Amino acid sequence: MHKNHLQEKKRIQVYADPEIKRRIELAAAKHDMAVTEYCLEAIKQQLIEDDLLETEQIEIDVQPAKRVRDLITDLQALHADILEYRKGQLLDIDATIDQLREERDHELTGLH
């Protein structure tokens, strides 16, 4: 019977960092279980929890289309405000990065 019992099971391998491995070994010892048995029980418990979550139906009352339209409208208004504030000038990212680099270099070396 022992031989048939082993033939019914398939082997899996799990790699863990040393700290997780140590914690698993301590937990298994605390429960007076072999590490393999402890891991298998933990996996079974996780599968049970996953199955329970899958069978629950969670309804969320949202109106994404309206929220998206409102967000787009808000972003367009913000864009217009920024352009007005900057008098139509777009940001020059390259120039800004160059300026920040010069300031950093000056702080580090004292040279301009």
Phi and psi restraints in degrees (range 20) as a CNS / XPLOR table:
assign (resid 1 and name C) (resid 2 and name N)
       (resid 2 and name CA) (resid 2 and name C) 1.0 -59.0 20.0 2
assign (resid 2 and name N) (resid 2 and name CA)
       (resid 2 and name C) (resid 3 and name N) 1.0 -39.8 20.0 2
assign (resid 2 and name C) (resid 3 and name N)
       (resid 3 and name CA) (resid 3 and name C) 1.0 -65.6 20.0 2
assign (resid 3 and name N) (resid 3 and name CA)
       (resid 3 and name C) (resid 4 and name N) 1.0 -44.5 20.0 2
assign (resid 3 and name C) (resid 4 and name N)
       (resid 4 and name CA) (resid 4 and name C) 1.0 -62.1 20.0 2
assign (resid 4 and name N) (resid 4 and name CA)
       (resid 4 and name C) (resid 5 and name N) 1.0 -38.8 20.0 2
assign (resid 4 and name C) (resid 5 and name N)
       (resid 5 and name CA) (resid 5 and name C) 1.0 -60.4 20.0 2
assign (resid 5 and name N) (resid 5 and name CA)
       (resid 5 and name C) (resid 6 and name N) 1.0 -42.1 20.0 2
assign (resid 5 and name C) (resid 6 and name N)
       (resid 6 and name CA) (resid 6 and name C) 1.0 -69.5 20.0 2
assign (resid 6 and name N) (resid 6 and name CA)
       (resid 6 and name C) (resid 7 and name N) 1.0 -33.9 20.0 2
assign (resid 6 and name C) (resid 7 and name N)
       (resid 7 and name CA) (resid 7 and name C) 1.0 -69.0 20.0 2
assign (resid 7 and name N) (resid 7 and name CA)
       (resid 7 and name C) (resid 8 and name N) 1.0 -25.1 20.0 2
assign (resid 7 and name C) (resid 8 and name N)
       (resid 8 and name CA) (resid 8 and name C) 1.0 -75.4 20.0 2
assign (resid 8 and name N) (resid 8 and name CA)
       (resid 8 and name C) (resid 9 and name N) 1.0 -20.9 20.0 2
assign (resid 8 and name C) (resid 9 and name N)
       (resid 9 and name CA) (resid 9 and name C) 1.0 -99.9 20.0 2
assign (resid 9 and name N) (resid 9 and name CA)
       (resid 9 and name C) (resid 10 and name N) 1.0 149.2 20.0 2
assign (resid 9 and name C) (resid 10 and name N)
       (resid 10 and name CA) (resid 10 and name C) 1.0 -115.1 20.0 2
assign (resid 10 and name N) (resid 10 and name CA)
       (resid 10 and name C) (resid 11 and name N) 1.0 143.7 20.0 2
assign (resid 10 and name C) (resid 11 and name N)
       (resid 11 and name CA) (resid 11 and name C) 1.0 -83.5 20.0 2
assign (resid 11 and name N) (resid 11 and name CA)
       (resid 11 and name C) (resid 12 and name N) 1.0 139.8 20.0 2
assign (resid 11 and name C) (resid 12 and name N)
       (resid 12 and name CA) (resid 12 and name C) 1.0 -126.8 20.0 2
assign (resid 12 and name N) (resid 12 and name CA)
       (resid 12 and name C) (resid 13 and name N) 1.0 153.9 20.0 2
assign (resid 12 and name C) (resid 13 and name N)
       (resid 13 and name CA) (resid 13 and name C) 1.0 -122.2 20.0 2
assign (resid 13 and name N) (resid 13 and name CA)
       (resid 13 and name C) (resid 14 and name N) 1.0 142.5 20.0 2
assign (resid 13 and name C) (resid 14 and name N)
       (resid 14 and name CA) (resid 14 and name C) 1.0 -130.2 20.0 2
assign (resid 14 and name N) (resid 14 and name CA)
       (resid 14 and name C) (resid 15 and name N) 1.0 129.2 20.0 2
assign (resid 14 and name C) (resid 15 and name N)
       (resid 15 and name CA) (resid 15 and name C) 1.0 -100.0 20.0 2
assign (resid 15 and name N) (resid 15 and name CA)
       (resid 15 and name C) (resid 16 and name N) 1.0 135.7 20.0 2
assign (resid 15 and name C) (resid 16 and name N)
       (resid 16 and name CA) (resid 16 and name C) 1.0 -137.0 20.0 2
assign (resid 16 and name N) (resid 16 and name CA)
       (resid 16 and name C) (resid 17 and name N) 1.0 152.0 20.0 2
assign (resid 16 and name C) (resid 17 and name N)
       (resid 17 and name CA) (resid 17 and name C) 1.0 -70.5 20.0 2
assign (resid 17 and name N) (resid 17 and name CA)
       (resid 17 and name C) (resid 18 and name N) 1.0 162.6 20.0 2
assign (resid 17 and name C) (resid 18 and name N)
       (resid 18 and name CA) (resid 18 and name C) 1.0 -55.9 20.0 2
assign (resid 18 and name N) (resid 18 and name CA)
       (resid 18 and name C) (resid 19 and name N) 1.0 -37.0 20.0 2
assign (resid 18 and name C) (resid 19 and name N)
       (resid 19 and name CA) (resid 19 and name C) 1.0 -67.9 20.0 2
assign (resid 19 and name N) (resid 19 and name CA)
       (resid 19 and name C) (resid 20 and name N) 1.0 -42.9 20.0 2
assign (resid 19 and name C) (resid 20 and name N)
       (resid 20 and name CA) (resid 20 and name C) 1.0 -65.0 20.0 2
assign (resid 20 and name N) (resid 20 and name CA)
       (resid 20 and name C) (resid 21 and name N) 1.0 -42.9 20.0 2
assign (resid 20 and name C) (resid 21 and name N)
       (resid 21 and name CA) (resid 21 and name C) 1.0 -58.7 20.0 2
assign (resid 21 and name N) (resid 21 and name CA)
       (resid 21 and name C) (resid 22 and name N) 1.0 -44.6 20.0 2
assign (resid 21 and name C) (resid 22 and name N)
       (resid 22 and name CA) (resid 22 and name C) 1.0 -61.7 20.0 2
assign (resid 22 and name N) (resid 22 and name CA)
       (resid 22 and name C) (resid 23 and name N) 1.0 -43.5 20.0 2
assign (resid 22 and name C) (resid 23 and name N)
       (resid 23 and name CA) (resid 23 and name C) 1.0 -65.7 20.0 2
assign (resid 23 and name N) (resid 23 and name CA)
       (resid 23 and name C) (resid 24 and name N) 1.0 -38.7 20.0 2
assign (resid 23 and name C) (resid 24 and name N)
       (resid 24 and name CA) (resid 24 and name C) 1.0 -63.9 20.0 2
assign (resid 24 and name N) (resid 24 and name CA)
       (resid 24 and name C) (resid 25 and name N) 1.0 -45.3 20.0 2
assign (resid 24 and name C) (resid 25 and name N)
       (resid 25 and name CA) (resid 25 and name C) 1.0 -61.3 20.0 2
assign (resid 25 and name N) (resid 25 and name CA)
       (resid 25 and name C) (resid 26 and name N) 1.0 -41.0 20.0 2
assign (resid 25 and name C) (resid 26 and name N)
       (resid 26 and name CA) (resid 26 and name C) 1.0 -65.5 20.0 2
assign (resid 26 and name N) (resid 26 and name CA)
       (resid 26 and name C) (resid 27 and name N) 1.0 -43.2 20.0 2
assign (resid 26 and name C) (resid 27 and name N)
       (resid 27 and name CA) (resid 27 and name C) 1.0 -64.7 20.0 2
assign (resid 27 and name N) (resid 27 and name CA)
       (resid 27 and name C) (resid 28 and name N) 1.0 -41.6 20.0 2
assign (resid 27 and name C) (resid 28 and name N)
       (resid 28 and name CA) (resid 28 and name C) 1.0 -62.6 20.0 2
assign (resid 28 and name N) (resid 28 and name CA)
       (resid 28 and name C) (resid 29 and name N) 1.0 -43.5 20.0 2
assign (resid 28 and name C) (resid 29 and name N)
       (resid 29 and name CA) (resid 29 and name C) 1.0 -63.8 20.0 2
assign (resid 29 and name N) (resid 29 and name CA)
       (resid 29 and name C) (resid 30 and name N) 1.0 -40.2 20.0 2
assign (resid 29 and name C) (resid 30 and name N)
       (resid 30 and name CA) (resid 30 and name C) 1.0 -59.4 20.0 2
assign (resid 30 and name N) (resid 30 and name CA)
       (resid 30 and name C) (resid 31 and name N) 1.0 -35.9 20.0 2
assign (resid 30 and name C) (resid 31 and name N)
       (resid 31 and name CA) (resid 31 and name C) 1.0 -94.3 20.0 2
assign (resid 31 and name N) (resid 31 and name CA)
       (resid 31 and name C) (resid 32 and name N) 1.0 7.0 20.0 2
assign (resid 31 and name C) (resid 32 and name N)
       (resid 32 and name CA) (resid 32 and name C) 1.0 54.5 20.0 2
assign (resid 32 and name N) (resid 32 and name CA)
       (resid 32 and name C) (resid 33 and name N) 1.0 48.9 20.0 2
assign (resid 32 and name C) (resid 33 and name N)
       (resid 33 and name CA) (resid 33 and name C) 1.0 -128.2 20.0 2
assign (resid 33 and name N) (resid 33 and name CA)
       (resid 33 and name C) (resid 34 and name N) 1.0 156.1 20.0 2
assign (resid 33 and name C) (resid 34 and name N)
       (resid 34 and name CA) (resid 34 and name C) 1.0 -71.2 20.0 2
assign (resid 34 and name N) (resid 34 and name CA)
       (resid 34 and name C) (resid 35 and name N) 1.0 152.3 20.0 2
assign (resid 34 and name C) (resid 35 and name N)
       (resid 35 and name CA) (resid 35 and name C) 1.0 -57.0 20.0 2
assign (resid 35 and name N) (resid 35 and name CA)
       (resid 35 and name C) (resid 36 and name N) 1.0 -44.0 20.0 2
assign (resid 35 and name C) (resid 36 and name N)
       (resid 36 and name CA) (resid 36 and name C) 1.0 -59.9 20.0 2
assign (resid 36 and name N) (resid 36 and name CA)
       (resid 36 and name C) (resid 37 and name N) 1.0 -45.1 20.0 2
assign (resid 36 and name C) (resid 37 and name N)
       (resid 37 and name CA) (resid 37 and name C) 1.0 -63.4 20.0 2
assign (resid 37 and name N) (resid 37 and name CA)
       (resid 37 and name C) (resid 38 and name N) 1.0 -43.3 20.0 2
assign (resid 37 and name C) (resid 38 and name N)
       (resid 38 and name CA) (resid 38 and name C) 1.0 -61.8 20.0 2
assign (resid 38 and name N) (resid 38 and name CA)
       (resid 38 and name C) (resid 39 and name N) 1.0 -46.5 20.0 2
assign (resid 38 and name C) (resid 39 and name N)
       (resid 39 and name CA) (resid 39 and name C) 1.0 -62.2 20.0 2
assign (resid 39 and name N) (resid 39 and name CA)
       (resid 39 and name C) (resid 40 and name N) 1.0 -43.3 20.0 2
assign (resid 39 and name C) (resid 40 and name N)
       (resid 40 and name CA) (resid 40 and name C) 1.0 -62.8 20.0 2
assign (resid 40 and name N) (resid 40 and name CA)
       (resid 40 and name C) (resid 41 and name N) 1.0 -41.1 20.0 2
assign (resid 40 and name C) (resid 41 and name N)
       (resid 41 and name CA) (resid 41 and name C) 1.0 -64.3 20.0 2
assign (resid 41 and name N) (resid 41 and name CA)
       (resid 41 and name C) (resid 42 and name N) 1.0 -40.4 20.0 2
assign (resid 41 and name C) (resid 42 and name N)
       (resid 42 and name CA) (resid 42 and name C) 1.0 -64.0 20.0 2
assign (resid 42 and name N) (resid 42 and name CA)
       (resid 42 and name C) (resid 43 and name N) 1.0 -41.5 20.0 2
assign (resid 42 and name C) (resid 43 and name N)
       (resid 43 and name CA) (resid 43 and name C) 1.0 -65.0 20.0 2
assign (resid 43 and name N) (resid 43 and name CA)
       (resid 43 and name C) (resid 44 and name N) 1.0 -43.8 20.0 2
assign (resid 43 and name C) (resid 44 and name N)
       (resid 44 and name CA) (resid 44 and name C) 1.0 -59.4 20.0 2
assign (resid 44 and name N) (resid 44 and name CA)
       (resid 44 and name C) (resid 45 and name N) 1.0 -43.6 20.0 2
assign (resid 44 and name C) (resid 45 and name N)
       (resid 45 and name CA) (resid 45 and name C) 1.0 -62.0 20.0 2
assign (resid 45 and name N) (resid 45 and name CA)
       (resid 45 and name C) (resid 46 and name N) 1.0 -41.8 20.0 2
assign (resid 45 and name C) (resid 46 and name N)
       (resid 46 and name CA) (resid 46 and name C) 1.0 -64.6 20.0 2
assign (resid 46 and name N) (resid 46 and name CA)
       (resid 46 and name C) (resid 47 and name N) 1.0 -39.6 20.0 2
assign (resid 46 and name C) (resid 47 and name N)
       (resid 47 and name CA) (resid 47 and name C) 1.0 -63.1 20.0 2
assign (resid 47 and name N) (resid 47 and name CA)
       (resid 47 and name C) (resid 48 and name N) 1.0 -39.7 20.0 2
assign (resid 47 and name C) (resid 48 and name N)
       (resid 48 and name CA) (resid 48 and name C) 1.0 -62.1 20.0 2
assign (resid 48 and name N) (resid 48 and name CA)
       (resid 48 and name C) (resid 49 and name N) 1.0 -46.2 20.0 2
assign (resid 48 and name C) (resid 49 and name N)
       (resid 49 and name CA) (resid 49 and name C) 1.0 -62.8 20.0 2
assign (resid 49 and name N) (resid 49 and name CA)
       (resid 49 and name C) (resid 50 and name N) 1.0 -41.4 20.0 2
assign (resid 49 and name C) (resid 50 and name N)
       (resid 50 and name CA) (resid 50 and name C) 1.0 -62.1 20.0 2
assign (resid 50 and name N) (resid 50 and name CA)
       (resid 50 and name C) (resid 51 and name N) 1.0 -42.5 20.0 2
assign (resid 50 and name C) (resid 51 and name N)
       (resid 51 and name CA) (resid 51 and name C) 1.0 -62.6 20.0 2
assign (resid 51 and name N) (resid 51 and name CA)
       (resid 51 and name C) (resid 52 and name N) 1.0 -39.9 20.0 2
assign (resid 51 and name C) (resid 52 and name N)
       (resid 52 and name CA) (resid 52 and name C) 1.0 -63.8 20.0 2
assign (resid 52 and name N) (resid 52 and name CA)
       (resid 52 and name C) (resid 53 and name N) 1.0 -41.5 20.0 2
assign (resid 52 and name C) (resid 53 and name N)
       (resid 53 and name CA) (resid 53 and name C) 1.0 -65.9 20.0 2
assign (resid 53 and name N) (resid 53 and name CA)
       (resid 53 and name C) (resid 54 and name N) 1.0 -37.3 20.0 2
assign (resid 53 and name C) (resid 54 and name N)
       (resid 54 and name CA) (resid 54 and name C) 1.0 -67.6 20.0 2
assign (resid 54 and name N) (resid 54 and name CA)
       (resid 54 and name C) (resid 55 and name N) 1.0 -31.8 20.0 2
assign (resid 54 and name C) (resid 55 and name N)
       (resid 55 and name CA) (resid 55 and name C) 1.0 -81.7 20.0 2
assign (resid 55 and name N) (resid 55 and name CA)
       (resid 55 and name C) (resid 56 and name N) 1.0 -20.3 20.0 2
assign (resid 55 and name C) (resid 56 and name N)
       (resid 56 and name CA) (resid 56 and name C) 1.0 -75.8 20.0 2
assign (resid 56 and name N) (resid 56 and name CA)
       (resid 56 and name C) (resid 57 and name N) 1.0 140.5 20.0 2
assign (resid 56 and name C) (resid 57 and name N)
       (resid 57 and name CA) (resid 57 and name C) 1.0 -110.2 20.0 2
assign (resid 57 and name N) (resid 57 and name CA)
       (resid 57 and name C) (resid 58 and name N) 1.0 116.4 20.0 2
assign (resid 57 and name C) (resid 58 and name N)
       (resid 58 and name CA) (resid 58 and name C) 1.0 -105.6 20.0 2
assign (resid 58 and name N) (resid 58 and name CA)
       (resid 58 and name C) (resid 59 and name N) 1.0 122.5 20.0 2
assign (resid 58 and name C) (resid 59 and name N)
       (resid 59 and name CA) (resid 59 and name C) 1.0 -102.9 20.0 2
assign (resid 59 and name N) (resid 59 and name CA)
       (resid 59 and name C) (resid 60 and name N) 1.0 129.2 20.0 2
assign (resid 59 and name C) (resid 60 and name N)
       (resid 60 and name CA) (resid 60 and name C) 1.0 -117.5 20.0 2
assign (resid 60 and name N) (resid 60 and name CA)
       (resid 60 and name C) (resid 61 and name N) 1.0 120.9 20.0 2
assign (resid 60 and name C) (resid 61 and name N)
       (resid 61 and name CA) (resid 61 and name C) 1.0 -87.1 20.0 2
assign (resid 61 and name N) (resid 61 and name CA)
       (resid 61 and name C) (resid 62 and name N) 1.0 101.2 20.0 2
assign (resid 61 and name C) (resid 62 and name N)
       (resid 62 and name CA) (resid 62 and name C) 1.0 -135.0 20.0 2
assign (resid 62 and name N) (resid 62 and name CA)
       (resid 62 and name C) (resid 63 and name N) 1.0 159.0 20.0 2
assign (resid 62 and name C) (resid 63 and name N)
       (resid 63 and name CA) (resid 63 and name C) 1.0 -124.9 20.0 2
assign (resid 63 and name N) (resid 63 and name CA)
       (resid 63 and name C) (resid 64 and name N) 1.0 77.8 20.0 2
assign (resid 63 and name C) (resid 64 and name N)
       (resid 64 and name CA) (resid 64 and name C) 1.0 -60.0 20.0 2
assign (resid 64 and name N) (resid 64 and name CA)
       (resid 64 and name C) (resid 65 and name N) 1.0 -35.6 20.0 2
assign (resid 64 and name C) (resid 65 and name N)
       (resid 65 and name CA) (resid 65 and name C) 1.0 -61.1 20.0 2
assign (resid 65 and name N) (resid 65 and name CA)
       (resid 65 and name C) (resid 66 and name N) 1.0 -45.0 20.0 2
assign (resid 65 and name C) (resid 66 and name N)
       (resid 66 and name CA) (resid 66 and name C) 1.0 -66.6 20.0 2
assign (resid 66 and name N) (resid 66 and name CA)
       (resid 66 and name C) (resid 67 and name N) 1.0 -42.6 20.0 2
assign (resid 66 and name C) (resid 67 and name N)
       (resid 67 and name CA) (resid 67 and name C) 1.0 -62.8 20.0 2
assign (resid 67 and name N) (resid 67 and name CA)
       (resid 67 and name C) (resid 68 and name N) 1.0 -40.8 20.0 2
assign (resid 67 and name C) (resid 68 and name N)
       (resid 68 and name CA) (resid 68 and name C) 1.0 -65.8 20.0 2
assign (resid 68 and name N) (resid 68 and name CA)
       (resid 68 and name C) (resid 69 and name N) 1.0 -44.2 20.0 2
assign (resid 68 and name C) (resid 69 and name N)
       (resid 69 and name CA) (resid 69 and name C) 1.0 -60.5 20.0 2
assign (resid 69 and name N) (resid 69 and name CA)
       (resid 69 and name C) (resid 70 and name N) 1.0 -43.5 20.0 2
assign (resid 69 and name C) (resid 70 and name N)
       (resid 70 and name CA) (resid 70 and name C) 1.0 -63.0 20.0 2
assign (resid 70 and name N) (resid 70 and name CA)
       (resid 70 and name C) (resid 71 and name N) 1.0 -41.1 20.0 2
assign (resid 70 and name C) (resid 71 and name N)
       (resid 71 and name CA) (resid 71 and name C) 1.0 -64.6 20.0 2
assign (resid 71 and name N) (resid 71 and name CA)
       (resid 71 and name C) (resid 72 and name N) 1.0 -44.5 20.0 2
assign (resid 71 and name C) (resid 72 and name N)
       (resid 72 and name CA) (resid 72 and name C) 1.0 -62.2 20.0 2
assign (resid 72 and name N) (resid 72 and name CA)
       (resid 72 and name C) (resid 73 and name N) 1.0 -42.8 20.0 2
assign (resid 72 and name C) (resid 73 and name N)
       (resid 73 and name CA) (resid 73 and name C) 1.0 -61.5 20.0 2
assign (resid 73 and name N) (resid 73 and name CA)
       (resid 73 and name C) (resid 74 and name N) 1.0 -44.2 20.0 2
assign (resid 73 and name C) (resid 74 and name N)
       (resid 74 and name CA) (resid 74 and name C) 1.0 -63.4 20.0 2
assign (resid 74 and name N) (resid 74 and name CA)
       (resid 74 and name C) (resid 75 and name N) 1.0 -42.0 20.0 2
assign (resid 74 and name C) (resid 75 and name N)
       (resid 75 and name CA) (resid 75 and name C) 1.0 -66.6 20.0 2
assign (resid 75 and name N) (resid 75 and name CA)
       (resid 75 and name C) (resid 76 and name N) 1.0 -39.1 20.0 2
assign (resid 75 and name C) (resid 76 and name N)
       (resid 76 and name CA) (resid 76 and name C) 1.0 -64.7 20.0 2
assign (resid 76 and name N) (resid 76 and name CA)
       (resid 76 and name C) (resid 77 and name N) 1.0 -40.2 20.0 2
assign (resid 76 and name C) (resid 77 and name N)
       (resid 77 and name CA) (resid 77 and name C) 1.0 -65.4 20.0 2
assign (resid 77 and name N) (resid 77 and name CA)
       (resid 77 and name C) (resid 78 and name N) 1.0 -41.2 20.0 2
assign (resid 77 and name C) (resid 78 and name N)
       (resid 78 and name CA) (resid 78 and name C) 1.0 -63.2 20.0 2
assign (resid 78 and name N) (resid 78 and name CA)
       (resid 78 and name C) (resid 79 and name N) 1.0 -42.7 20.0 2
assign (resid 78 and name C) (resid 79 and name N)
       (resid 79 and name CA) (resid 79 and name C) 1.0 -59.6 20.0 2
assign (resid 79 and name N) (resid 79 and name CA)
       (resid 79 and name C) (resid 80 and name N) 1.0 -44.9 20.0 2
assign (resid 79 and name C) (resid 80 and name N)
       (resid 80 and name CA) (resid 80 and name C) 1.0 -63.6 20.0 2
assign (resid 80 and name N) (resid 80 and name CA)
       (resid 80 and name C) (resid 81 and name N) 1.0 -41.6 20.0 2
assign (resid 80 and name C) (resid 81 and name N)
       (resid 81 and name CA) (resid 81 and name C) 1.0 -63.0 20.0 2
assign (resid 81 and name N) (resid 81 and name CA)
       (resid 81 and name C) (resid 82 and name N) 1.0 -41.4 20.0 2
assign (resid 81 and name C) (resid 82 and name N)
       (resid 82 and name CA) (resid 82 and name C) 1.0 -66.1 20.0 2
assign (resid 82 and name N) (resid 82 and name CA)
       (resid 82 and name C) (resid 83 and name N) 1.0 -45.3 20.0 2
assign (resid 82 and name C) (resid 83 and name N)
       (resid 83 and name CA) (resid 83 and name C) 1.0 -60.8 20.0 2
assign (resid 83 and name N) (resid 83 and name CA)
       (resid 83 and name C) (resid 84 and name N) 1.0 -40.5 20.0 2
assign (resid 83 and name C) (resid 84 and name N)
       (resid 84 and name CA) (resid 84 and name C) 1.0 -64.0 20.0 2
assign (resid 84 and name N) (resid 84 and name CA)
       (resid 84 and name C) (resid 85 and name N) 1.0 -45.4 20.0 2
assign (resid 84 and name C) (resid 85 and name N)
       (resid 85 and name CA) (resid 85 and name C) 1.0 -61.4 20.0 2
assign (resid 85 and name N) (resid 85 and name CA)
       (resid 85 and name C) (resid 86 and name N) 1.0 -39.4 20.0 2
assign (resid 85 and name C) (resid 86 and name N)
       (resid 86 and name CA) (resid 86 and name C) 1.0 -90.8 20.0 2
assign (resid 86 and name N) (resid 86 and name CA)
       (resid 86 and name C) (resid 87 and name N) 1.0 9.4 20.0 2
assign (resid 86 and name C) (resid 87 and name N)
       (resid 87 and name CA) (resid 87 and name C) 1.0 54.2 20.0 2
assign (resid 87 and name N) (resid 87 and name CA)
       (resid 87 and name C) (resid 88 and name N) 1.0 40.8 20.0 2
assign (resid 87 and name C) (resid 88 and name N)
       (resid 88 and name CA) (resid 88 and name C) 1.0 80.4 20.0 2
assign (resid 88 and name N) (resid 88 and name CA)
       (resid 88 and name C) (resid 89 and name N) 1.0 -2.4 20.0 2
assign (resid 88 and name C) (resid 89 and name N)
       (resid 89 and name CA) (resid 89 and name C) 1.0 -83.3 20.0 2
assign (resid 89 and name N) (resid 89 and name CA)
       (resid 89 and name C) (resid 90 and name N) 1.0 130.2 20.0 2
assign (resid 89 and name C) (resid 90 and name N)
       (resid 90 and name CA) (resid 90 and name C) 1.0 -82.9 20.0 2
assign (resid 90 and name N) (resid 90 and name CA)
       (resid 90 and name C) (resid 91 and name N) 1.0 159.0 20.0 2
assign (resid 90 and name C) (resid 91 and name N)
       (resid 91 and name CA) (resid 91 and name C) 1.0 -69.7 20.0 2
assign (resid 91 and name N) (resid 91 and name CA)
       (resid 91 and name C) (resid 92 and name N) 1.0 136.7 20.0 2
assign (resid 91 and name C) (resid 92 and name N)
       (resid 92 and name CA) (resid 92 and name C) 1.0 -102.0 20.0 2
assign (resid 92 and name N) (resid 92 and name CA)
       (resid 92 and name C) (resid 93 and name N) 1.0 92.6 20.0 2
assign (resid 92 and name C) (resid 93 and name N)
       (resid 93 and name CA) (resid 93 and name C) 1.0 -59.8 20.0 2
assign (resid 93 and name N) (resid 93 and name CA)
       (resid 93 and name C) (resid 94 and name N) 1.0 -42.6 20.0 2
assign (resid 93 and name C) (resid 94 and name N)
       (resid 94 and name CA) (resid 94 and name C) 1.0 -60.4 20.0 2
assign (resid 94 and name N) (resid 94 and name CA)
       (resid 94 and name C) (resid 95 and name N) 1.0 -44.5 20.0 2
assign (resid 94 and name C) (resid 95 and name N)
       (resid 95 and name CA) (resid 95 and name C) 1.0 -64.9 20.0 2
assign (resid 95 and name N) (resid 95 and name CA)
       (resid 95 and name C) (resid 96 and name N) 1.0 -39.3 20.0 2
assign (resid 95 and name C) (resid 96 and name N)
       (resid 96 and name CA) (resid 96 and name C) 1.0 -64.3 20.0 2
assign (resid 96 and name N) (resid 96 and name CA)
       (resid 96 and name C) (resid 97 and name N) 1.0 -43.6 20.0 2
assign (resid 96 and name C) (resid 97 and name N)
       (resid 97 and name CA) (resid 97 and name C) 1.0 -64.2 20.0 2
assign (resid 97 and name N) (resid 97 and name CA)
       (resid 97 and name C) (resid 98 and name N) 1.0 -43.0 20.0 2
assign (resid 97 and name C) (resid 98 and name N)
       (resid 98 and name CA) (resid 98 and name C) 1.0 -60.2 20.0 2
assign (resid 98 and name N) (resid 98 and name CA)
       (resid 98 and name C) (resid 99 and name N) 1.0 -42.1 20.0 2
assign (resid 98 and name C) (resid 99 and name N)
       (resid 99 and name CA) (resid 99 and name C) 1.0 -64.1 20.0 2
assign (resid 99 and name N) (resid 99 and name CA)
       (resid 99 and name C) (resid 100 and name N) 1.0 -44.2 20.0 2
assign (resid 99 and name C) (resid 100 and name N)
       (resid 100 and name CA) (resid 100 and name C) 1.0 -63.4 20.0 2
assign (resid 100 and name N) (resid 100 and name CA)
       (resid 100 and name C) (resid 101 and name N) 1.0 -38.1 20.0 2
assign (resid 100 and name C) (resid 101 and name N)
       (resid 101 and name CA) (resid 101 and name C) 1.0 -64.7 20.0 2
assign (resid 101 and name N) (resid 101 and name CA)
       (resid 101 and name C) (resid 102 and name N) 1.0 -43.3 20.0 2
assign (resid 101 and name C) (resid 102 and name N)
       (resid 102 and name CA) (resid 102 and name C) 1.0 -61.3 20.0 2
assign (resid 102 and name N) (resid 102 and name CA)
       (resid 102 and name C) (resid 103 and name N) 1.0 -42.9 20.0 2
assign (resid 102 and name C) (resid 103 and name N)
       (resid 103 and name CA) (resid 103 and name C) 1.0 -63.2 20.0 2
assign (resid 103 and name N) (resid 103 and name CA)
       (resid 103 and name C) (resid 104 and name N) 1.0 -42.0 20.0 2
assign (resid 103 and name C) (resid 104 and name N)
       (resid 104 and name CA) (resid 104 and name C) 1.0 -64.4 20.0 2
assign (resid 104 and name N) (resid 104 and name CA)
       (resid 104 and name C) (resid 105 and name N) 1.0 -45.7 20.0 2
assign (resid 104 and name C) (resid 105 and name N)
       (resid 105 and name CA) (resid 105 and name C) 1.0 -60.3 20.0 2
assign (resid 105 and name N) (resid 105 and name CA)
       (resid 105 and name C) (resid 106 and name N) 1.0 -41.3 20.0 2
assign (resid 105 and name C) (resid 106 and name N)
       (resid 106 and name CA) (resid 106 and name C) 1.0 -63.3 20.0 2
assign (resid 106 and name N) (resid 106 and name CA)
       (resid 106 and name C) (resid 107 and name N) 1.0 -42.3 20.0 2
assign (resid 106 and name C) (resid 107 and name N)
       (resid 107 and name CA) (resid 107 and name C) 1.0 -63.3 20.0 2
assign (resid 107 and name N) (resid 107 and name CA)
       (resid 107 and name C) (resid 108 and name N) 1.0 -39.7 20.0 2
assign (resid 107 and name C) (resid 108 and name N)
       (resid 108 and name CA) (resid 108 and name C) 1.0 -76.8 20.0 2
assign (resid 108 and name N) (resid 108 and name CA)
       (resid 108 and name C) (resid 109 and name N) 1.0 -38.2 20.0 2
assign (resid 108 and name C) (resid 109 and name N)
       (resid 109 and name CA) (resid 109 and name C) 1.0 -111.3 20.0 2
assign (resid 109 and name N) (resid 109 and name CA)
       (resid 109 and name C) (resid 110 and name N) 1.0 -21.5 20.0 2
assign (resid 109 and name C) (resid 110 and name N)
       (resid 110 and name CA) (resid 110 and name C) 1.0 80.8 20.0 2
assign (resid 110 and name N) (resid 110 and name CA)
       (resid 110 and name C) (resid 111 and name N) 1.0 0.3 20.0 2
assign (resid 110 and name C) (resid 111 and name N)
       (resid 111 and name CA) (resid 111 and name C) 1.0 -93.8 20.0 2
assign (resid 111 and name N) (resid 111 and name CA)
       (resid 111 and name C) (resid 112 and name N) 1.0 150.0 20.0 2
